[in-house]
Amino acid sequence: MSRSQAVAENLPLLRRYSRALTGSQASGDAYVGAMLEALLQDQSLLNEQHGTRAGLFRLFTQIWNSVSINDDAVPVVNTSEHRLANITPLPRQAFLLLSLEGFSEEEVAFILQIDVGEVRRLADEAGQELAAEIATDVLIIEDETFIAMDIESLIKKLGHNVIGVARTHADAVALAKTKKPGLILADIQLADGSSGLDAVNELLKTFEVPVVFITAYPERFLTGERPEPAFLISKPFQPAMVSAVASQALFFQRNSRNRLQRAAS
């Protein structure tokens, strides 16, 4: 594949990111256009150390951070996008690159030209800022006491309310019936040999809720009957990743709900 083909193939992904970052497609496209103009004038600007896609996002980031483009874009009306736009710029970039675009921490460090430790700090900061805007009731399904305590502490620091910690499938269903959670963080293998995945699938038959699986057995998530969309974090986990992914799950679930409401109106 030629460089021009590789660039063209990745433009839709870059436009998606620029739209989320700037708050409107018109504004985002203006920055993408400025990046393409710069690239046409000097192809050496594209650093492909981590591949063409990461190189394009790195160049776009340089343009976005250094150039102010005025346009007549229509203001964003989506509430979730307003919340995301309120996050300070660098944490917002780290959050979107990790969660929306699925880049690794190393790739995000390359794109933003910072180190991996700073990527984690920024993702954690973005998670806290976003969580403050979309705080909710959280159900934790985890049979290991100390891990459950760590997750509970982290979630509370993000501004959420923990309605309970379930150690088994039955406990999870009972807790969720008492008060429907707005977010579920679940392990897959539970104390009595039951499955957190089965518990989540049972709960989703009665109400809709975003789910993040935190497990040492990711292969069971990939091969089992899993809810869609769902998010996966492998143990051992970084606290910043839990913050970013939990906030991502809430953000995109509400974003999807808003789109459906607009389509129905």
Steps between C-alpha positions, in 0.01 A plus 500: 500500500635842404532780756215694335273194522594447865423865576164480320408181683555664839327832429152385616649401837682830527180690414316309776769594750515863388124529529507367857796720588372830360129456560378531139567328170554829318766613745659157511516479121662842486787371713525180296516716185777711651692184583463366145620830354808490722565139400469580129760774538742283698453122518789470745262636765339153520689297760406135442703350785178347641322462165315735266192537718693601812715729285192677362356546848836637618511753216134592554575557870786734413267700275215502751723612786667779302238642262173676582246450223186710500194360328124543498432154634162439657532478880487150644159406636589155631522515880760222523722679252466822700625312803797364310578843358518637854800280581826691476676447163796269569312257730217499244743399226647220711154376596372492143813342356487219757127443515344610173790414267643204689866600482739342750656713772831490309331621180321780687833607650642514146201697365500755783881502527501423871601196707275208598482613863359834389247321275371308802483815712307685228259211447433491874443877505258477208317214667456704818382809311254303289377292793418819686262582213339156471517357853281196547423200723751218449471128568831316548503124436831374640580209732855600600466725806805720454440552129137588574617753761744656253234531232245640746748762622587599145137527391410714801792733427351549152180627662285190452285330763563128561171323572673178600764235435377159387718188534271259314248491215211482747631794704533712185143434390365570850689829531395618155134429580525722808629796300575496129862608444603750235830314448623147573863405557523121493750219538423185301605214732327537839541351847252211477601402148220709350554743215492878509437488125188289553385736777539802272316332214212417736481859626504642147181311421312739731678834458773670296829588666862546384737226617877484553653157561817496711644149486809284502327274247436718193477192279176402679352835406604456139365146468186528715160651433583864564286813500556765233635753543718404795847607602788282618792569735752226576640444849734625632360838406616859516265728702516760221372242251202415722419871530521557125307190395224544761451859386513386137228242559273761659575762237430282198194337658345843556614616158325200341185566702494863389532396133207260537289769666577746218416235238166432666404867528 
